[in-house]
Amino acid sequence: MAMALRPIDNALPTTPERPKKQTKVPVSIQKQPEFGVNDENQAPLTAATIDATIDYISSENLKPISDPDFKILSLNEGLDSKDWVKVCESLNNVRRFALYHSALLVPTLEKVMVVMVKAMKNPRSALCKTSIMASFDIFKAFGDSLFDSATSAAFDQLLLQLLLKASQDKRFVCEEADRTLNTMVQSLTPLPLLQKLRAYASHANPRVRAKAAVSVSACVSKMGLEGMKDYGLVSLVKMAADLLNDRLPEAREAARGIVLSVYNAYTENEEEKQEIWLNFCQSNLTPIHAQSMVKITSSQ
């Protein structure tokens, strides 16, 4: 038995060193990664605990800011923070400013939109979703002023990110982006928005293309015949013809919506609707595309 105990005795001197190595683990876990930095060794450990503490506050539950004239002075500092939790808090303050104190946000709106784009690119879902929710409130608060030269470039980047996020697999992010894109269409004038969306309707990514097609269809449904003519009736039906052959059902369904909107506006005051529509399609489209257009409207 004495021989069996010796290996255990020999192992004892090594045990005091082990706790020293283990004490380093909780120290490293407590550190929060910087905003925009994805530390593979830390982020998965902290995301489950910290992400859960982020509140996704609906717009109707946001309250006005007390002393907004003073709080606006520190907004940029919060948005520039390397602590992503503070950035989330600042984005929620952006939402409150947009809803209740929008005039104070105007001078820094471009800067805010740039931060929102950066946040949407961040791998943290909580930061991404908060930024999308901020976009929702920005669209409702500022509407067509987002087309102004001061914010137009930032708006273009924001639009692209929303289409990308609406195309991803994370359901709660995707649904929020869809909701925000719908609000964008409802809040902005169709023609200038349509001009920004058209490039994405032929995007290389089929999911982005489909989401863009849905927004295009919603824009067109809000337009009268004169607005469609301002954009270009032929351009609209050609866009729809291309999307009718898209691989994704969502894009094809959106294309049918575009066709029906143009058809209803174009033939509204005509008695021989199908004949007028057939002549228009045959004059401006290839035979196979014209046939597809007529098939859609004849089943109406």
Salt bridges, closest charged atoms under 4 A:
ASP51 OD1 - ARG124 NH1 3.58
ASP80 OD1 - LYS111 NZ 2.49
ASP137 OD2 - ARG95 NE 2.62
ASP156 OD1 - LYS196 NZ 2.63
ASP169 OD1 - ARG207 NH1 2.69
GLU175 OE2 - ARG171 NE 2.70
GLU176 OE2 - ARG179 NH2 2.73
ASP178 OD1 - LYS211 NZ 3.21
ASP246 OD2 - ARG209 NE 2.49
GLU250 OE2 - LYS211 NZ 3.20
GLU253 OE1 - ARG256 NH2 2.93
